[in-house]
């Protein structure tokens, strides 16, 4: 079950990146380049926790958790 979940999360990340990159408008392209995908989470609270931890550790200055309904996951952009 653990391997299947890891494969599923990896597949969702790849699909999310390819769909986002393919559908990005020129105005969004500069914004998308500034923020990178830092994680994919099932729960909003987990996304917020890791985002806050990254700020505290100095890994990034800010973050946002965005729900992707078609994948049913929260994407952490930092």
N, C-alpha and C positions, 0 to 999 in steps of 0.2 A: 504494500500500500504506500509506503514511504517513497519508493522509487517511482511509482506511478504519479504521485503528487508532484515530485520534483520534475518529472518529464512534462507534466501538464503546465506547471508554472513557467518552465522554460519555453514551451510552445506558445503560451499566452504572451510572454514578453516579446518573442520574435514576431508574432502576428501583430501585436500592438505597435511595435516599432515600424514594421513594414507598411501597415495601414496609415499610421500617422505621417510617415515620410511621404507616402504616395499622395495623400489627400491634403497636404499642407499648402496653404495659399502663400504667395510671396510675402505678405505682411506677417504671417505667422512663422515663416522660415527663420527670421532673425530671432524671434522669441524662442523658438524650439532649439536653436543652436546654443542659446545662453543657458537653458535648463537641460539637464541630462536625466535620463531615467535612472533612478537610484534604487528602485525596488518595486515589487508587486505584492500586494497584501489582500487577504480575504476580508479583514476587519479594518474599519476606519480608525479605531483606537490604536491598533498596532502600527498603522501607517503614520499616525501622529506621533506615537512614541519614538519610532525610529527616526522620523524627521527631526524631532526635538533633540534626540541624542546626537544626531549628526551636527546640528548647530552647536551644541555644547562641546563637542569634540573638535570643532573647527574644520570639519570636513566640507561644509558648505555654509553660506551666509543666510540663506532662506530656503524654504521648501514649500511645496503644495501637494496635497493629496487629491487626486481627481478620480472620480468614479467612472468606470467604463462599463456601462450597462450591458453591452453586447458580450463582454467577457466575464462580467460579474466579479470584477476585481478592482481594487484601488491601486492606482499607479502613483508612486512617489517621484516627483520631479524636484531636483535640487539644482 
